[in-house]
Amino acid sequence: MRTFFLFLLLSFKSFYAQEISQEAYEIYGHSRGGAAAVRIANVLGDMNINVAEVNLFDPVSLGGDFIFTHPNVLRVNNYYQRNSSDLLSKGLLGADNPFLGSPVKAKFSFPIINQVNYTGENYRPGVPVSHLNIIRKAYGL
């Protein structure tokens, strides 16, 4: 299995790929990296390459949608939240929850999509799940 991690922090993208085997891929993306993960899965579908799993953490797009267009993906785990954003009141660098994630869809019956909506939930007592702590919440950290 091949694993891709796509993360975006502010305007910096970091990309990590680790080959595990030749059979399928795992793709991980946070924020706009989540949008990129969907696009990569769709490009791999164009190439008839299987994707075992896509894990999205609060995927955000500046346009476009979150639709898996091929049945090449087996499973999608999408962790997102729609809690109030404080981007306008605190600015990008000071915001606790600058962006809101989105649910995803599939054009076919595959992939199996596990939507995990953390809206209204807390990361810790008194600390709502946000765009900045959603990965820790998803992994129980």
Secondary structure as GFF3:
##gff-version 3
##sequence-region A 1 141
A	DSSP	beta_strand	2	9	.	.	.	ID=ss1
A	DSSP	beta_strand	12	19	.	.	.	ID=ss2
A	DSSP	beta_strand	25	30	.	.	.	ID=ss3
A	DSSP	alpha_helix	32	46	.	.	.	ID=ss4
A	DSSP	beta_strand	51	57	.	.	.	ID=ss5
A	DSSP	beta_strand	67	68	.	.	.	ID=ss6
A	DSSP	beta_strand	73	80	.	.	.	ID=ss7
A	DSSP	alpha_helix	87	94	.	.	.	ID=ss8
A	DSSP	beta_strand	105	106	.	.	.	ID=ss9
A	DSSP	beta_strand	112	117	.	.	.	ID=ss10
A	DSSP	beta_strand	122	124	.	.	.	ID=ss11
A	DSSP	beta_strand	127	128	.	.	.	ID=ss12
A	DSSP	alpha_helix	134	138	.	.	.	ID=ss13
###
